[in-house]
Amino acid sequence: MKTILIVLLVISSIVLIASILLQSGKSAGLSGTIAGGAESLFGKKRATGYEAILERATTISAVVFMLSAFINSLI
């Protein structure tokens, strides 16, 4: 059981790192953060296609990583 959790932890961490690095930046630097950061954060613009897949992969791998790390610490 512990070996399966460690393998799951390693795979989810690799997927998490790769999906974060492949995503494009959400703002155009410091000026984009001050001027239009709230627009992209709270706006209704949804990612489509490749960006949506990366966003979903990031969310799923982060949840799997946190759960497996938590369960691994309990064991």
Secondary structure, 3 states (H helix, E strand, C coil): CHHHHHHHHHHHHHHHHHHHHHCCCCCCCHHHHHHHHHHHHHCCCCCCCHHHHHHHHHHHHHHHHHHHHHHHHHC
